[in-house]
Amino acid sequence: MIVTMITEDSLITIDGDQLTVPVAAELGEWAVQFDGESAEIEYSDNRPNEVINAATFYARYQSDIDAHAAERLENGAYGSPSGAEVKKQLMSDLSAERKFQERQGVAINNIRYAGDPGNRQALQESIAFMEDAGLTKFPKWKDSDNQFHAGHLLSDVVDAYQAIGERRAALIAIEGEYAEKITEGTLTDLGEVVWS
């Protein structure tokens, strides 16, 4: 789902459908742009732009998305979405949710390691450097919750990297199972999806 909101004009565009809908935005927000994974908020005052993740975006703006959907249905200008459009949207939302689940990562010895692509690459590079240098401990390690750990074991980072890979493979398999159900038409509500 691609969303652009211009709060001063009460314009919301979702996947190309632009409507005038009162936007329940935070004070001082001028525009919000969401690409399916993260959103950038532009402010009309001197605050710098803010980037938020998908979970925060949906928590903050779900009422605006719902208002857009209600207005779309009320004015009837776009008609009811076709079965193919519904399936396409479900597939897109399913993929976005899988990526969100991936980003949560894993915890090894009570230390969280995020599973997003950038962090996976950083873990891989850190492991390669330490192994090439013949080192077994990081003098300081910054985890995915911005906490620092002295004398952090390389073996924990290796375990985390492997666990992230296993979790990612499992999540992709789960996504594949539900994608088949969407294609078959037996899944029409992503509330039924269980990411375990």
N, CA, C and O of each residue as an XYZ file, in Angstrom:
784
protein
N       0.843     -1.168      0.000
C       0.000      0.000      0.000
C       0.895      1.240      0.000
O       1.760      1.392      0.862
N       0.675      2.121     -0.976
C       1.404      3.374     -1.074
C       0.445      4.487     -0.672
O      -0.632      4.621     -1.253
N       0.836      5.293      0.330
C      -0.058      6.313      0.868
C       0.654      7.657      0.873
O       1.805      7.767      1.293
N      -0.062      8.689      0.392
C       0.403     10.069      0.514
C      -0.727     10.883      1.117
O      -1.860     10.838      0.636
N      -0.416     11.635      2.180
C      -1.418     12.488      2.808
C      -0.879     13.916      2.842
O       0.225     14.168      3.325
N      -1.673     14.835      2.324
C      -1.368     16.260      2.419
C      -2.385     16.827      3.397
O      -3.542     17.043      3.036
N      -1.965     17.069      4.623
C      -2.921     17.367      5.691
C      -3.612     18.714      5.517
O      -4.799     18.833      5.819
N      -2.892     19.737      5.033
C      -3.509     21.064      4.892
C      -4.658     21.042      3.893
O      -5.632     21.779      4.050
N      -4.553     20.213      2.879
C      -5.601     20.119      1.855
C      -6.562     18.957      2.097
O      -7.494     18.747      1.322
N      -6.331     18.200      3.179
C      -7.150     17.020      3.482
C      -7.196     16.046      2.314
O      -8.244     15.479      2.007
N      -6.050     15.856      1.666
C      -5.966     14.928      0.542
C      -5.273     13.647      0.978
O      -4.209     13.686      1.596
N      -5.874     12.527      0.658
C      -5.255     11.227      0.904
C      -5.256     10.461     -0.410
O      -6.297     10.295     -1.046
N      -4.078      9.996     -0.806
C      -3.956      9.172     -2.006
C      -3.463      7.805     -1.560
O      -2.399      7.690     -0.951
N      -4.235      6.771     -1.864
C      -3.853      5.401     -1.529
C      -3.827      4.605     -2.821
O      -4.847      4.442     -3.491
N      -2.640      4.109     -3.159
C      -2.444      3.342     -4.389
C      -3.065      4.037     -5.595
O      -3.723      3.399     -6.418
N      -2.852      5.348     -5.697
C      -3.310      6.108     -6.856
C      -4.709      6.689     -6.752
O      -5.095      7.498     -7.596
N      -5.485      6.299     -5.737
C      -6.839      6.826     -5.565
C      -6.792      8.029     -4.628
O      -6.572      7.882     -3.426
N      -7.005      9.242     -5.199
C      -6.948     10.454     -4.389
C      -8.347     10.907     -4.022
O      -9.225     11.022     -4.878
N      -8.543     11.165     -2.726
C      -9.824     11.648     -2.234
C      -9.582     12.790     -1.262
O      -8.518     12.894     -0.652
N     -10.586     13.642     -1.129
C     -10.541     14.688     -0.108
C     -11.250     14.141      1.115
O     -12.463     13.927      1.104
N     -10.479     13.916      2.175
C     -10.984     13.326      3.413
C     -10.333     14.075      4.569
O      -9.119     14.279      4.551
N     -11.104     14.491      5.577
C     -10.465     15.129      6.734
C      -9.387     14.216      7.324
O      -9.653     13.054      7.634
N      -8.180     14.742      7.478
C      -7.046     13.962      7.953
C      -6.859     14.207      9.447
O      -6.729     15.350      9.887
N      -6.847     13.131     10.217
C      -6.655     13.234     11.671
C      -5.168     13.228     11.982
O      -4.677     12.334     12.671
N      -4.447     14.230     11.474
C      -2.990     14.264     11.589
C      -2.558     14.876     12.917
O      -3.317     15.572     13.592
N      -1.317     14.586     13.258
C      -0.708     15.192     14.440
C      -0.499     16.680     14.174
O      -0.399     17.098     13.021
N      -0.434     17.469     15.223
C      -0.249     18.908     15.111
C       1.041     19.234     14.358
O       2.112     18.725     14.689
N       0.925     20.073     13.362
C       2.098     20.527     12.630
C       2.524     19.636     11.476
O       3.506     19.948     10.802
N       1.828     18.548     11.227
C       2.187     17.691     10.099
C       1.700     18.345      8.807
O       0.556     18.790      8.713
N       2.580     18.393      7.825
C       2.202     18.939      6.531
C       1.904     17.814      5.545
O       0.919     17.876      4.810
N       2.760     16.775      5.527
C       2.567     15.667      4.588
C       3.139     14.390      5.177
O       4.079     14.413      5.973
N       2.547     13.271      4.765
C       3.015     11.942      5.170
C       3.101     11.098      3.904
O       2.151     11.044      3.123
N       4.239     10.440      3.704
C       4.408      9.569      2.541
C       4.838      8.200      3.032
O       5.859      8.064      3.707
N       4.049      7.177      2.689
C       4.294      5.800      3.124
C       4.519      4.929      1.902
O       3.717      4.958      0.968
N       5.615      4.141      1.891
C       5.947      3.317      0.720
C       5.665      1.831      0.914
O       6.065      1.011      0.087
N       4.986      1.482      1.988
C       4.689      0.075      2.265
C       5.588     -0.502      3.331
O       5.254     -1.520      3.938
N       6.740      0.135      3.574
C       7.666     -0.344      4.598
C       7.970      0.711      5.651
O       8.130      0.390      6.829
N       8.050      1.960      5.233
C       8.308      3.039      6.183
C       7.626      4.301      5.674
O       7.256      4.399      4.504
N       7.467      5.267      6.579
C       6.815      6.520      6.218
C       7.704      7.681      6.617
O       8.407      7.630      7.626
N       7.659      8.739      5.799
C       8.370      9.973      6.127
C       7.332     11.049      6.382
O       6.418     11.257      5.583
N       7.490     11.731      7.512
C       6.562     12.779      7.902
C       7.273     14.119      7.730
O       8.375     14.319      8.243
N       6.625     15.040      6.998
C       7.149     16.389      6.826
C       6.307     17.320      7.694
O       5.079     17.241      7.700
N       6.983     18.200      8.423
C       6.299     19.120      9.315
C       6.270     20.522      8.723
O       7.169     20.900      7.972
N       5.235     21.298      9.059
C       5.121     22.666      8.557
C       5.905     23.642      9.424
O       6.092     24.796      9.038
N       6.363     23.197     10.585
C       7.181     24.059     11.434
C       8.661     23.719     11.224
O       9.017     23.169     10.182
N       9.501     24.025     12.161
C      10.950     23.856     11.989
C      11.457     22.456     12.307
O      12.660     22.208     12.217
N      10.577     21.541     12.675
C      11.035     20.192     12.996
C      11.569     19.494     11.747
O      11.042     19.688     10.651
N      12.620     18.678     11.914
C      13.130     17.922     10.760
C      12.148     16.805     10.395
O      11.317     16.405     11.209
N      12.256     16.320      9.181
C      11.419     15.198      8.765
C      11.656     14.019      9.699
O      12.749     13.847     10.239
N      10.625     13.216      9.879
C      10.689     12.046     10.749
C      10.385     10.808      9.919
O       9.483     10.826      9.082
N      11.129      9.737     10.148
C      10.872      8.468      9.475
C      10.381      7.484     10.522
O      10.994      7.331     11.578
N       9.265      6.812     10.224
C       8.691      5.830     11.135
C       8.504      4.513     10.400
O       8.420      4.496      9.172
N       8.439      3.402     11.140
C       8.270      2.095     10.513
C       6.791      1.833     10.209
O       5.922      2.624     10.574
N       6.524      0.717      9.542
C       5.156      0.404      9.104
C       4.211      0.232     10.282
O       3.071      0.694     10.233
N       4.672     -0.429     11.343
C       3.798     -0.656     12.502
C       3.373      0.676     13.113
O       2.202      0.858     13.447
N       4.310      1.603     13.261
C       3.990      2.916     13.817
C       3.077      3.683     12.870
O       2.150      4.365     13.308
N       3.341      3.569     11.565
C       2.490      4.248     10.581
C       1.043      3.778     10.718
O       0.131      4.597     10.823
N       0.831      2.449     10.717
C      -0.541      1.941     10.796
C      -1.190      2.304     12.129
O      -2.375      2.633     12.171
N      -0.421      2.245     13.220
C      -0.974      2.601     14.523
C      -1.429      4.059     14.541
O      -2.459      4.387     15.131
N      -0.655      4.931     13.891
C      -0.930      6.364     13.926
C      -1.979      6.790     12.902
O      -2.753      7.712     13.164
N      -2.020      6.127     11.725
C      -2.841      6.638     10.626
C      -3.933      5.686     10.138
O      -4.544      5.938      9.099
N      -4.186      4.608     10.861
C      -5.204      3.661     10.409
C      -6.567      4.337     10.266
O      -7.322      4.013      9.350
N      -6.888      5.266     11.156
C      -8.191      5.933     11.064
C      -8.299      6.740      9.766
O      -9.381      6.834      9.186
N      -7.184      7.323      9.307
C      -7.207      8.057      8.042
C      -7.388      7.112      6.856
O      -8.106      7.424      5.907
N      -6.729      5.953      6.921
C      -6.881      4.951      5.862
C      -8.322      4.455      5.824
O      -8.902      4.295      4.750
N      -8.900      4.211      7.010
C     -10.289      3.771      7.087
C     -11.240      4.848      6.556
O     -12.226      4.533      5.890
N     -10.943      6.131      6.855
C     -11.783      7.224      6.362
C     -11.735      7.291      4.834
O     -12.746      7.561      4.186
N     -10.561      7.047      4.271
C     -10.415      7.026      2.813
C     -11.279      5.913      2.226
O     -11.987      6.122      1.241
N     -11.218      4.727      2.836
C     -12.007      3.592      2.341
C     -13.501      3.873      2.450
O     -14.264      3.543      1.543
N     -13.919      4.482      3.558
C     -15.342      4.795      3.741
C     -15.816      5.818      2.716
O     -16.904      5.683      2.155
N     -15.002      6.837      2.472
C     -15.360      7.855      1.476
C     -15.430      7.245      0.085
O     -16.309      7.581     -0.709
N     -14.508      6.356     -0.197
C     -14.494      5.706     -1.518
C     -15.780      4.909     -1.731
O     -16.370      4.953     -2.811
N     -16.207      4.186     -0.709
C     -17.438      3.407     -0.818
C     -18.662      4.310     -0.893
O     -19.590      4.047     -1.658
N     -18.660      5.380     -0.092
C     -19.817      6.266     -0.041
C     -20.066      6.977     -1.360
O     -21.208      7.066     -1.810
N     -18.998      7.491     -1.992
C     -19.230      8.244     -3.226
C     -19.377      7.338     -4.441
O     -19.815      7.797     -5.496
N     -19.024      6.076     -4.317
C     -19.243      5.102     -5.376
C     -18.507      5.398     -6.660
O     -18.743      4.741     -7.674
N     -17.615      6.380     -6.637
C     -16.939      6.778     -7.876
C     -16.053      5.686     -8.437
O     -15.821      5.633     -9.644
N     -15.570      4.838     -7.597
C     -14.634      3.814     -8.064
C     -15.255      2.427     -8.132
O     -14.629      1.476     -8.601
N     -16.486      2.323     -7.662
C     -17.133      1.016     -7.683
C     -16.469      0.046     -6.717
O     -15.553      0.411     -5.980
N     -16.928     -1.153     -6.731
C     -16.337     -2.179     -5.865
C     -15.088     -2.729     -6.521
O     -15.045     -2.914     -7.737
N     -14.061     -2.994     -5.707
C     -12.849     -3.555     -6.302
C     -13.119     -4.950     -6.851
O     -13.911     -5.711     -6.295
N     -12.453     -5.267     -7.940
C     -12.623     -6.595     -8.529
C     -11.931     -7.632     -7.660
O     -11.122     -7.299     -6.793
N     -12.258     -8.884     -7.904
C     -11.606     -9.973     -7.175
C     -10.111     -9.955     -7.368
O      -9.360    -10.232     -6.433
N      -9.661     -9.630     -8.580
C      -8.227     -9.575     -8.865
C      -7.567     -8.446     -8.084
O      -6.457     -8.612     -7.578
N      -8.252     -7.276     -7.979
C      -7.698     -6.157     -7.220
C      -7.588     -6.497     -5.740
O      -6.599     -6.163     -5.089
N      -8.604     -7.159     -5.218
C      -8.603     -7.556     -3.801
C      -7.455     -8.524     -3.541
O      -6.732     -8.385     -2.554
N      -7.290     -9.499     -4.420
C      -6.201    -10.467     -4.254
C      -4.839     -9.788     -4.337
O      -3.932    -10.104     -3.566
N      -4.699     -8.857     -5.274
C      -3.432     -8.137     -5.418
C      -3.116     -7.355     -4.150
O      -1.975     -7.353     -3.688
N      -4.125     -6.689     -3.584
C      -3.917     -5.918     -2.354
C      -3.587     -6.835     -1.186
O      -2.713     -6.526     -0.376
N      -4.286     -7.963     -1.099
C      -3.996     -8.930     -0.035
C      -2.571     -9.445     -0.136
O      -1.879     -9.569      0.874
N      -2.129     -9.745     -1.353
C      -0.752    -10.227     -1.569
C       0.256     -9.166     -1.126
O       1.247     -9.477     -0.466
N      -0.006     -7.914     -1.497
C       0.888     -6.821     -1.134
C       0.947     -6.641      0.380
O       2.024     -6.469      0.951
N      -0.210     -6.683      1.021
C      -0.258     -6.531      2.481
C       0.400     -7.712      3.183
O       1.061     -7.539      4.207
N       0.221     -8.908      2.634
C       0.848    -10.100      3.209
C       2.366     -9.988      3.147
O       3.054    -10.297      4.120
N       2.887     -9.545      2.005
C       4.320     -9.379      1.848
C       4.862     -8.316      2.804
O       5.917     -8.504      3.410
N       4.143     -7.203      2.938
C       4.564     -6.135      3.853
C       4.586     -6.634      5.292
O       5.487     -6.292      6.059
N       3.603     -7.435      5.654
C       3.554     -7.967      7.020
C       4.695     -8.949      7.266
O       5.272     -8.966      8.354
N       5.026     -9.771      6.260
C       6.156    -10.697      6.412
C       7.459     -9.925      6.619
O       8.277    -10.292      7.462
N       7.644     -8.863      5.851
C       8.850     -8.048      6.006
C       8.899     -7.391      7.382
O       9.966     -7.275      7.983
N       7.736     -6.963      7.877
C       7.685     -6.393      9.223
C       8.094     -7.439     10.254
O       8.869     -7.148     11.164
N       7.571     -8.657     10.111
C       7.926     -9.734     11.039
C       9.426    -10.022     10.976
O      10.061    -10.245     12.006
N       9.989    -10.018      9.772
C      11.436    -10.242      9.600
C      12.246     -9.211     10.348
O      13.221     -9.538     11.024
N      11.829     -7.944     10.220
C      12.604     -6.863     10.834
C      12.690     -7.005     12.351
O      13.622     -6.481     12.961
N      11.743     -7.697     12.968
C      11.781     -7.858     14.429
C      13.018     -8.639     14.858
O      13.555     -8.413     15.942
N      13.471     -9.563     14.002
C      14.707    -10.291     14.259
C      14.572    -11.348     15.334
O      13.503    -11.924     15.534
N      15.691    -11.597     16.033
C      15.748    -12.659     17.042
C      16.471    -12.125     18.270
O      17.140    -11.092     18.218
N      16.324    -12.850     19.377
C      17.065    -12.522     20.600
C      17.947    -13.708     20.958
O      17.481    -14.846     21.009
N      19.211    -13.437     21.203
C      20.172    -14.438     21.660
C      20.744    -13.917     22.981
O      21.322    -12.832     23.039
N      20.572    -14.706     24.027
C      21.039    -14.294     25.363
C      20.532    -12.902     25.733
O      21.277    -12.049     26.216
N      19.238    -12.707     25.488
C      18.543    -11.466     25.831
C      19.042    -10.233     25.082
O      18.827     -9.111     25.541
N      19.694    -10.414     23.954
C      20.139     -9.312     23.110
C      19.446     -9.458     21.762
O      19.516    -10.511     21.129
N      18.762     -8.369     21.319
C      18.002     -8.443     20.072
C      18.871     -8.062     18.874
O      19.642     -7.104     18.913
N      18.718     -8.846     17.817
C      19.388     -8.616     16.541
C      18.289     -8.467     15.496
O      17.567     -9.424     15.218
N      18.155     -7.273     14.913
C      17.104     -7.022     13.924
C      17.348     -7.858     12.668
O      18.482     -8.222     12.359
N      16.268     -8.154     11.956
C      16.377     -8.992     10.773
C      16.209     -8.262      9.461
O      16.055     -8.900      8.419
N      16.234     -6.922      9.483
C      16.086     -6.177      8.231
C      17.321     -6.381      7.354
O      18.379     -6.749      7.865
N      17.206     -6.148      6.046
C      18.339     -6.404      5.137
C      19.623     -5.690      5.544
O      20.701     -6.283      5.481
N      19.528     -4.437      5.956
C      20.728     -3.702      6.340
C      21.431     -4.315      7.527
O      22.659     -4.384      7.556
N      20.664     -4.763      8.512
C      21.282     -5.366      9.693
C      21.852     -6.743      9.370
O      22.895     -7.127      9.900
N      21.170     -7.486      8.500
C      21.725     -8.787      8.101
C      23.080     -8.600      7.440
O      24.006     -9.367      7.702
N      23.210     -7.591      6.588
C      24.482     -7.320      5.918
C      25.534     -6.890      6.935
O      26.684     -7.324      6.863
N      25.141     -6.034      7.887
C      26.094     -5.582      8.906
C      26.594     -6.755      9.752
O      27.775     -6.818     10.093
N      25.696     -7.680     10.087
C      26.103     -8.864     10.855
C      27.108     -9.694     10.058
O      28.136    -10.125     10.582
N      26.790     -9.909      8.780
C      27.667    -10.706      7.923
C      29.050    -10.066      7.814
O      30.062    -10.762      7.898
N      29.101     -8.762      7.629
C      30.382     -8.067      7.528
C      31.162     -8.124      8.837
O      32.382     -8.291      8.832
N      30.450     -7.986      9.963
C      31.109     -8.056     11.276
C      31.707     -9.428     11.518
O      32.829     -9.550     12.011
N      30.955    -10.455     11.170
C      31.434    -11.830     11.345
C      32.672    -12.064     10.489
O      33.667    -12.608     10.966
N      32.611    -11.654      9.227
C      33.748    -11.851      8.318
C      34.986    -11.137      8.836
O      36.081    -11.699      8.815
N      34.823     -9.897      9.303
C      35.973     -9.152      9.815
C      36.588     -9.859     11.020
O      37.803    -10.047     11.082
N      35.750    -10.246     11.973
C      36.259    -10.863     13.204
C      36.950    -12.190     12.901
O      37.999    -12.487     13.473
N      36.368    -12.987     12.006
C      36.982    -14.270     11.665
C      38.316    -14.062     10.943
O      39.292    -14.757     11.224
N      38.354    -13.105     10.015
C      39.610    -12.805      9.312
C      40.686    -12.321     10.281
O      41.865    -12.632     10.113
N      40.272    -11.553     11.302
C      41.227    -11.008     12.270
C      41.587    -12.024     13.361
O      42.492    -11.786     14.161
N      40.873    -13.155     13.388
C      41.140    -14.168     14.406
C      40.669    -13.764     15.797
O      41.203    -14.241     16.798
N      39.664    -12.880     15.863
C      39.147    -12.397     17.146
C      37.867    -13.140     17.528
O      37.121    -13.588     16.658
N      37.622    -13.266     18.818
C      36.440    -13.990     19.296
C      35.476    -13.107     20.076
O      34.367    -13.540     20.390
N      35.878    -11.871     20.398
C      35.015    -10.954     21.151
C      35.077     -9.555     20.540
O      36.138     -9.085     20.130
N      33.923     -8.905     20.491
C      33.859     -7.507     20.096
C      34.109     -6.667     21.345
O      33.493     -6.917     22.382
N      34.994     -5.683     21.269
C      35.223     -4.841     22.452
C      33.922     -4.191     22.936
O      33.646     -4.161     24.136
N      33.124     -3.669     21.988
C      31.788     -3.104     22.269
C      30.857     -3.533     21.153
O      31.228     -3.512     19.980
N      29.656     -3.917     21.520
C      28.649     -4.304     20.533
C      27.410     -3.464     20.777
O      26.945     -3.352     21.911
N      26.869     -2.868     19.711
C      25.623     -2.111     19.809
C      24.503     -2.971     19.242
O      24.522     -3.333     18.066
N      23.521     -3.297     20.092
C      22.446     -4.183     19.639
C      21.359     -3.393     18.913
O      21.468     -2.179     18.740
N      20.318     -4.094     18.494
C      19.259     -3.463     17.705
C      18.314     -2.616     18.537
O      17.408     -1.985     17.993
N      18.512     -2.594     19.853
C      17.758     -1.706     20.734
C      18.635     -0.555     21.228
O      18.307      0.126     22.200
N      19.775     -0.354     20.522
C      20.717      0.731     20.819
C      21.358      0.625     22.194
O      21.704      1.637     22.805
N      21.515     -0.592     22.676
C      22.216     -0.838     23.928
C      23.624     -1.337     23.609
O      23.820     -2.063     22.635
N      24.600     -0.950     24.426
C      25.985     -1.358     24.218
C      26.352     -2.486     25.174
O      25.915     -2.511     26.325
N      27.174     -3.433     24.672
C      27.607     -4.592     25.449
C      29.111     -4.749     25.295
O      29.624     -4.841     24.180
N      29.816     -4.779     26.424
C      31.275     -4.936     26.405
C      31.631     -6.413     26.289
O      30.940     -7.274     26.834
N      32.716     -6.697     25.574
C      33.207     -8.066     25.441
C      32.186     -9.015     24.842
O      32.031    -10.146     25.304
N      31.493     -8.553     23.815
C      30.421     -9.355     23.205
C      31.006    -10.487     22.357
O      31.892    -10.264     21.532
N      30.502    -11.690     22.570
C      31.055    -12.871     21.907
C      30.691    -12.934     20.420
O      29.537    -12.737     20.038
N      31.686    -13.207     19.608
C      31.457    -13.434     18.184
C      30.496    -14.595     17.983
O      29.655    -14.552     17.086
N      30.607    -15.619     18.796
C      29.744    -16.801     18.642
C      28.264    -16.436     18.788
O      27.419    -17.046     18.133
N      27.933    -15.448     19.640
C      26.541    -15.003     19.769
C      26.074    -14.319     18.486
O      24.934    -14.499     18.058
N      26.951    -13.543     17.884
C      26.597    -12.858     16.633
C      26.390    -13.884     15.516
O      25.467    -13.751     14.712
N      27.239    -14.893     15.468
C      27.094    -15.962     14.471
C      25.767    -16.691     14.690
O      25.027    -16.940     13.738
N      25.469    -17.034     15.954
C      24.205    -17.712     16.269
C      23.006    -16.852     15.856
O      22.026    -17.363     15.314
N      23.090    -15.553     16.116
C      21.995    -14.650     15.757
C      21.815    -14.588     14.244
O      20.691    -14.636     13.746
N      22.921    -14.481     13.516
C      22.861    -14.403     12.054
C      22.203    -15.661     11.477
O      21.388    -15.578     10.558
N      22.566    -16.823     12.026
C      21.967    -18.075     11.561
C      20.490    -18.151     11.934
O      19.667    -18.603     11.138
N      20.156    -17.706     13.152
C      18.756    -17.741     13.594
C      17.893    -16.797     12.753
O      16.743    -17.109     12.444
N      18.451    -15.647     12.387
C      17.717    -14.713     11.526
C      17.444    -15.360     10.167
O      16.347    -15.235      9.623
N      18.449    -16.051      9.625
C      18.262    -16.737      8.347
C      17.198    -17.816      8.428
O      16.374    -17.954      7.524
N      17.217    -18.584      9.515
C      16.206    -19.636      9.705
C      14.816    -19.032      9.836
O      13.855    -19.524      9.244
N      14.718    -17.952     10.622
C      13.415    -17.297     10.814
C      12.906    -16.719      9.493
O      11.723    -16.836      9.172
N      13.796    -16.104      8.740
C      13.396    -15.526      7.452
C      12.868    -16.616      6.514
O      11.842    -16.437      5.857
N      13.575    -17.739      6.460
C      13.123    -18.849      5.605
C      11.755    -19.352      6.056
O      10.890    -19.646      5.230
N      11.565    -19.448      7.369
C      10.277    -19.921      7.891
C       9.164    -18.925      7.565
O       8.063    -19.332      7.195
N       9.438    -17.630      7.698
C       8.428    -16.613      7.394
C       8.069    -16.605      5.911
O       6.904    -16.427      5.555
N       9.054    -16.795      5.055
C       8.776    -16.858      3.607
C       7.912    -18.081      3.294
O       7.019    -18.013      2.449
N       8.177    -19.192      3.971
C       7.359    -20.396      3.766
C       5.917    -20.151      4.206
O       4.978    -20.558      3.523
N       5.746    -19.481      5.350
C       4.395    -19.160      5.832
C       3.701    -18.226      4.845
O       2.529    -18.415      4.519
N       4.439    -17.210      4.371
C       3.865    -16.296      3.379
C       3.409    -17.066      2.145
O       2.340    -16.794      1.600
N       4.215    -18.023      1.709
C       3.867    -18.818      0.536
C       2.587    -19.614      0.726
O       1.765    -19.718     -0.185
N       2.426    -20.180      1.930
C       1.201    -20.953      2.217
C      -0.037    -20.061      2.142
O      -1.046    -20.433      1.543
N       0.054    -18.870      2.761
C      -1.102    -17.970      2.738
C      -1.318    -17.359      1.354
O      -2.456    -17.085      0.973
N      -0.247    -17.144      0.605
C      -0.382    -16.622     -0.756
C      -1.178    -17.605     -1.619
O      -2.003    -17.195     -2.436
N      -0.925    -18.899     -1.432
C      -1.699    -19.905     -2.174
C      -3.177    -19.802     -1.829
O      -4.032    -19.912     -2.708
N      -3.478    -19.592     -0.554
C      -4.885    -19.479     -0.133
C      -5.538    -18.231     -0.728
O      -6.707    -18.250     -1.112
N      -4.755    -17.141     -0.798
C      -5.294    -15.921     -1.420
C      -5.594    -16.183     -2.893
O      -6.653    -15.802     -3.390
N      -4.661    -16.835     -3.591
C      -4.846    -17.157     -5.002
C      -6.073    -18.035     -5.209
O      -6.831    -17.842     -6.160
N      -6.264    -18.999     -4.316
C      -7.415    -19.912     -4.403
C      -8.718    -19.237     -4.002
O      -9.800    -19.746     -4.297
N      -8.617    -18.082     -3.325
C      -9.813    -17.383     -2.866
C     -10.322    -17.864     -1.528
O     -11.432    -17.512     -1.130
N      -9.531    -18.669     -0.818
C      -9.985    -19.191      0.479
C      -9.514    -18.329      1.648
O      -9.904    -18.575      2.790
N      -8.681    -17.325      1.379
C      -8.241    -16.385      2.417
C      -8.568    -14.969      1.960
O      -8.037    -14.489      0.958
N      -9.452    -14.303      2.710
C      -9.829    -12.944      2.363
C      -9.605    -11.969      3.517
O      -9.912    -10.783      3.394
N      -9.073    -12.459      4.636
C      -8.830    -11.613      5.803
C      -7.475    -11.978      6.397
O      -7.277    -13.093      6.881
N      -6.546    -11.026      6.354
C      -5.201    -11.309      6.852
C      -5.150    -11.410      8.376
O      -4.108    -11.742      8.943
N      -6.257    -11.129      9.030
C      -6.333    -11.346     10.469
C      -6.193    -12.813     10.834
O      -5.907    -13.140     11.986
N      -6.390    -13.690      9.878
C      -6.253    -15.120     10.110
C      -4.804    -15.610     10.020
O      -4.513    -16.750     10.383
N      -3.892    -14.752      9.539
C      -2.502    -15.146      9.341
C      -1.802    -15.271     10.689
O      -1.896    -14.382     11.535
N      -1.100    -16.385     10.877
C      -0.331    -16.620     12.091
C       1.134    -16.757     11.686
O       1.489    -17.643     10.909
N       1.970    -15.888     12.209
C       3.397    -15.902     11.906
C       4.127    -16.548     13.079
O       4.650    -15.850     13.948
N       4.161    -17.872     13.105
C       4.838    -18.521     14.238
C       6.028    -19.318     13.745
O       6.730    -19.939     14.544
